[in-house]
Amino acid sequence: MFYLHSLMRPPPRDEAPAAQELEDPAPLNQWLFPLSALLATPSSWPLEKELYDRARGVEFLFRLGSSLQLSTSPAPAMFTAATWFHRFYMRFAIEDFHRQDVAASCIFLATKTEECGRKLRDVARVCQSKIDGRDVAEIPEDSKEVENCQSAILQTEEVLLEALCFDFRIDNPHSVLVDLFTSHEDDLKVQETSWTIAHDSYRTPLCILFPPRIIAAACYILAQRLVDGPNAPSLDARISYTAPSASLPTPPSHKPSSPESSRFALEHFAFTSEALSDLAECLSILLEFYGAQDLTSYPYLANVAQVPPPTLGTTRSPIYKSFVELATNHSHPPPPQQPPPPPQPVDPGLTPKSTHGAFSPLSSERPGANGEDKMEVEAGQI
């Protein structure tokens, strides 16, 4: 996983693609949902379990895209695919469509719409290699596994097209960040960190909750806070309202002044008070996501998880739960009246348990055909 550990550098300024339009989406945008909509998805799972599985699915999607060399493609195919992944599960239950099938279908479709096409067989081979934990060269092109994987991708793609209503247009926060970088001279470390946070944001449902410029601003401001260090001004100070016009009397205010460098992002986007409230909510969700990770295994996330969230915005219950706890609790033991099955040897690199329950044995057949979970090698196993 990336998680601020493997920084993805933004494109150089002289090679940066033109930024997309920054205007707010239309009021009736069907792809932007209120936060409460996450509690009304078709899934019967608890929200924290669904978000955990979504994060795992996007991690699988990114690793699949990276192996297909989409991370170096000029088209943002992986960002498009990750957005579709979250949109899909707003209309179909996550327990009915395995995250790996949906991730592979999103990648395959995105390579077509973003004009960086990959052959179906190549996508299926790489997908199978990730599931089995084998090198792709070890998987024959004409194997039954690859054929089954191709069929699963195509069948899921049909449902994906239905879920998307054939609406393929995607705006992403990375293009907004490029515009921000070209408009303001920044420390390269701030740019790299904000770029990576934007990448991590797809492991959360932010792309279906807020427009790209809100997400981009949140990533940029959080990156500044991390680079500035623990004694830097708080997030509340960084997203406080702008001062009244100098032509008007200045009323007394108890709001802290924002640091000048962070004020640039707010002024660049001309945020309203409502947009600042969304910005605070976006920052809170990002910090909550980082705080849910296994900080023992990923100590470099501790600095992010310890950042106090902004107090501006609405008060709500947490939507994330410890991923360590979820990974432990989502394996279902056999019924008490039956003796437990004997332990089976498993490659340490494979993920033996998943949110679908059941121990995942190695098999020559494609896993998941009978409802069992698929095995996958996931860096860090989120």
Sequence and secondary structure as in RCSB ss.txt:
>XXXX:A:sequence
MFYLHSLMRPPPRDEAPAAQELEDPAPLNQWLFPLSALLATPSSWPLEKELYDRARGVEFLFRLGSSLQLSTSPA
PAMFTAATWFHRFYMRFAIEDFHRQDVAASCIFLATKTEECGRKLRDVARVCQSKIDGRDVAEIPEDSKEVENCQ
SAILQTEEVLLEALCFDFRIDNPHSVLVDLFTSHEDDLKVQETSWTIAHDSYRTPLCILFPPRIIAAACYILAQR
LVDGPNAPSLDARISYTAPSASLPTPPSHKPSSPESSRFALEHFAFTSEALSDLAECLSILLEFYGAQDLTSYPY
LANVAQVPPPTLGTTRSPIYKSFVELATNHSHPPPPQQPPPPPQPVDPGLTPKSTHGAFSPLSSERPGANGEDKM
EVEAGQI
>XXXX:A:secstr
  TTTS      GGG       S   TT TT   GGGGGGSS  S HHHHHHHHHHHHHHHHHHHHHTT TTSSS
 HHHHHHHHHHHHTTTS TTTS HHHHHHHHHHHHHHHTT    HHHHHHHHHHHHHT  GGGS TT HHHHHHH
HHHHHHHHHHHHHHTT      HHHHHHHHHHHS   HHHHHHHHHHHHHGGGTGGGGTS HHHHHHHHHHHHHH
HHH TTS  HHHHT      TTS      S    HHHHHHHHHHT  HHHHHHHHHHHHHHHHHHHTS TTT GG
GHHHHTS     S         HHHHHHHTS    TTS         TTS    TT S     SS TTTTS    
   TT  
